Amino acid sequence: MPIITSGTGVITQINVFTCAPANQAALIALLAEGARSVCDVEGWMSASIHRGLDGDKVVNYAQVRDQAAQDRVMARLRASDFFARNAALGTAHPGLYEVALTLGG
């Protein structure tokens, strides 16, 4: 389950993908497959995949405990053909983040 709390040290990778609307469902399926392939990596925490209502975007919100875990996850994905398959379906715009503030009501 995602943890959205500041000061935890958790690293969140937010990756916004642009894709052809015809590729959106396949991209979501591939991201789900990728998440399942790394969920046993030490320090992996969660993945949440969001379907863009406009049809040409997908967002993957993935969390790990720390940078070492992020490195292990990326190494596992690199060792497979995941990134090439991903690039065939859309363009990734990744970034690593830490929670600075949460506000709820």
C-alpha positions in Angstrom: 0.0 0.0 0.0 1.4 3.5 -0.8 2.7 5.6 2.0 2.2 9.3 1.5 3.8 10.8 4.6 6.7 13.3 4.8 9.9 12.5 6.7 9.8 8.7 6.1 12.8 8.4 3.6 10.5 6.6 1.2 11.4 7.3 -2.5 8.5 7.6 -4.9 9.1 7.3 -8.6 6.3 9.1 -10.6 6.5 8.2 -14.2 4.1 9.9 -16.7 3.8 8.0 -19.9 2.4 9.4 -23.1 1.0 6.9 -25.6 -1.3 6.4 -28.5 -4.8 5.8 -27.1 -4.7 2.4 -28.9 -1.7 1.5 -26.7 -3.0 2.6 -23.3 -4.5 -0.7 -22.2 -1.3 -2.6 -23.3 0.9 -0.1 -21.5 -1.1 -0.6 -18.3 -0.8 -4.3 -18.6 2.9 -4.1 -19.2 3.4 -1.8 -16.2 1.4 -4.2 -14.0 3.6 -7.1 -15.3 6.7 -5.1 -14.4 5.4 -4.3 -10.9 4.7 -8.0 -10.3 8.2 -8.9 -11.5 9.9 -6.7 -8.9 7.5 -6.9 -5.9 9.8 -9.4 -4.2 12.8 -7.1 -4.5 14.1 -6.2 -1.0 12.7 -2.7 -0.2 10.0 -2.6 -2.8 6.8 -1.2 -1.3 4.1 -0.5 -3.8 3.0 0.4 -7.3 -0.2 2.3 -8.3 -1.0 2.6 -12.0 -3.3 5.4 -13.2 -5.2 5.5 -16.5 -5.5 9.0 -18.0 -9.1 9.8 -18.8 -7.9 11.5 -22.0 -6.7 8.1 -23.3 -3.1 9.1 -24.1 -1.5 9.1 -20.7 -0.7 6.5 -18.0 0.9 7.3 -14.6 2.9 4.8 -12.6 3.4 5.8 -8.9 5.9 3.4 -7.4 7.5 3.4 -4.0 10.6 1.9 -2.4 12.1 2.2 1.0 15.4 3.9 -0.1 17.8 4.5 -2.9 19.4 1.1 -2.6 16.0 -0.5 -3.1 15.4 1.8 -6.1 18.7 0.6 -7.6 17.8 -3.1 -7.1 14.4 -2.6 -8.7 15.9 -0.8 -11.7 18.6 -3.5 -12.1 15.9 -6.2 -12.1 14.0 -4.4 -14.8 17.1 -3.7 -16.9 18.0 -7.4 -16.8 14.7 -8.2 -18.6 13.5 -6.7 -21.8 11.0 -4.5 -19.9 12.4 -1.1 -21.0 12.4 -2.0 -24.7 8.9 -3.3 -24.5 7.8 -0.2 -22.6 9.4 2.1 -25.2 7.4 0.4 -27.9 4.1 1.4 -26.3 4.8 4.9 -25.1 7.3 7.6 -24.0 8.3 7.7 -20.3 8.9 10.9 -18.3 10.2 9.6 -15.0 11.2 11.4 -11.8 12.2 10.4 -8.3 10.5 12.3 -5.4 10.1 12.4 -1.6 6.9 13.6 0.0 7.3 17.3 1.1 3.8 17.8 2.4 0.5 16.1 2.8 -2.8 17.8 3.5 -6.1 16.1 4.0 -9.5 16.8 5.3 
